[in-house]
Amino acid sequence: CCLLVFIDDATSRLTQLRFVPQECTLGYMQTLYGHIRQHGLPMTLYSDRHGIFRVNLGDARDDAVSQFGRALASLGIESICANSPQAKGRVERANGVLQDRLVKALRLAGIDTLEAANAWLPSFIEHHNARFAVLPVDAHDAHFPHPSADEPHLRQILAKHYPRKLSPSLTCQFHSTLLQIHPATPGGSALRGATVTVVEHFDQSCEVLWRTVS
């Protein structure tokens, strides 16, 4: 499995840890969702240059963005991609500590599943921060609160978006599945040939949006 790590650059506090089967876009979106729910919207997210965070294809347009980059832009979060591991030294040093301490703590706690580990991680974060966090140079918190009433909208943003065009029979292909739309009104003539967005959430559920901007 893979451990996703979010750390506050000003204090060295771990803000989110999450075990996922493999490093992927939806895993990072779920981790960012947890961060926002707990701490608010960060001003800037600093990452490496993985294809999750930026489009690395040589023939990509200059304005091309990844799914994760699109979500950050929708939330007004600046994205900075480091050019080297040394440039994001704080999280790399934290990873070194976690590879030692976290593995031993999991063994002592008798935890051997992803579900149990993720349920236990908040208590580990609390103890870790009590020992390793430092006071910031500037006490001002640069996070912006995110209204709890907007949680469904936040979940829609922190998801993978796929544009699709409906057939005359109101179907579209999504991965290996044929989706069939059942309109609320008889006929659904307005949906024939309509462009829709299939939204794949980090909990594996999906929804289809029409004339909705996320």
N, C-alpha and C positions, 0 to 999 in steps of 0.2 A: 504494500500500500504506500501511499504518499502523504506526507504531512504538509499542509498549506499553512504558512506563517504570516501573520500581520503584526507589525511592531511599530510603535510610535517613535518617530525619529527624535523627538525632543526629549523623551524621558526613558527610552529603552524599555517601556512597558509593552508586554505582549497584549495585543488587543483581541486577537482571534487565533485559535488553532483549530484545525479540522483535518481529520484523517479521511482520505478519499481513495477509492480503488486505484485511480491513476490521475496524473495531473491533467486537468481538462478545463475548458471554459466554464461549464456549469458548476464545477467545484469551486472555482474562484468566485463566481457570481453568488453562490450560496454563502461563502465565507464573507464576502463584502456585505451581503444582506444582514448577516449576524452583526457585523461591525457597525453598520448604520443604525440598526435597531438598538444597539447598546450605547453607542457613542455619538451618533449623528453623522452627517456627511463630512468626510474629510475634504480639505482644500485641494490636496495633491496626493496622488498615489504614485509611488516610486517603485519600479519593477525592473526586471531584466528585459532582454529583447526577444523573448520567446514569441512564437507566432500567436499565442493566446492574446498578447497585449498589443501587437502591431502586425501589419501585413508585411511579410518578408519576401513575397514573390517578386522576382526581378522585373516582371512585366506589369506589375500592379500600378494603377493610377496613383498620382501624388496624393489625392484626397481619399484614397481607400482606407477604410478602418476595419478592424476586426470586430467580431460580435461584442467582445468585452470593451473595446474602445468606443463602440457606439453607445453602450450602456453608460460608460463614464461621461461621455459628452452630453447625454440626455440628462444626467444628474448634475452637470456643471462641475465635475471633478477633473482637474488637470491631470494628465498622464505624462510621466517622465520615464523614459526607458534608459537605463544605465548602459554604458558602453563596456563595462568590465565588472567582475565580481568585487574588485576593490572599491568601486564607486558606490556600492551598496553594502559597505562593510558592516554596518550595524546588524542587519538581518543575517548576514553570513556568520558573524560571530555568535549570534543567538542560535543559529542552526547548529553550530559546533557544540554549544552547551547542551542543546536539546538532544542531540544524537547520543550524548552520554547520560545526562540526568533523566531525561524523559523515558528512555528505554528501560533504565533501571527502576524508575518509579512504576512503570507499567507492570514490570515483572513482580515487584513487591506487592502491588495491588491485585495481582492475579488476573489481570485483564488481558484477554486474547481475542477480542472481536472488535470490529470497527464501531459497532453500535455502542458497546460498553465503553470503549475508549472515548468517543465523542461526548458521551454523557458525563464522563469523569473529568474531561479536560478543563472545564471552568475552575474546578478546585485546584488543579495543578497551576493554572495561570495565576490564581490569587496568591498562592504560596511563592511562585517564581517571582512575581512582581514585588512582593514584600521584601525579597532579598536583593534583587538586581536592579530595580527601577531607581532612577535618579531624579532630582528636581530639575525642571526645565529652566533654561536661562530666562525665558519669558513665560510668565504664568498664564498668559492669555491663551485660551483654548480656541484653536482655529476651526473646530468643527461647527457645522451649522445644524440645528435640530431639524429632523425630518418629521412632519406631522404624522401621527399614528393613523389618522383617518385616511391617509394616502397609501396604506400598506398594500392594497390590491394593485394600485398603480406601480408601486415600487417593485412588486414581484413581476409585473409585466415587463418593466424595464430590464430587470436583472434576469433575463431569459434570452434564449436564442430565437431570433426572428428570421423567418423564411418567407419571402414573397412568393405567392402562388396565384395562378389564374384559374378560376372555376370554369368547368366545362358547361355546355348547355344543360347537362343533367346534374349540375351543382356538385361535381366531384373534383378532387385534385389529388395528385400523388405527393406523399410525404414519406421520405425514406422508402421503406418497402410496403407501406400501407396506403390503401386508397381511402381517402376521407370523403364521406358523404354528408353534405349539409342538408339539414331539415329546417327550412325556414318557418318562422312563426306564423307568417301569413300564407294563405293558399297561393300556389303557383311559384312565388319567389322569382318573378321574371326579372326584377332589378338585379338579382345576383348572377344571372347567366352571363358568363364572360367577365365577371367582376374580378378585380385584383384584391386579394385578401392577404393577410399575414398570419401564417401559422406560428404560434408561440409555443416553444418547448421550454417548460419550467424545470428548475433544478430538482424538483421532486418527481420528475418523469411524466407529469401530467401535461396535457396540451390543450390549447384553445385556439379558435380561429377568430381573428378580428377583421372587421370590415368598416371602413371609414372611421377608424380609430387611430389616433396618433399616440405613440408611447415614447 
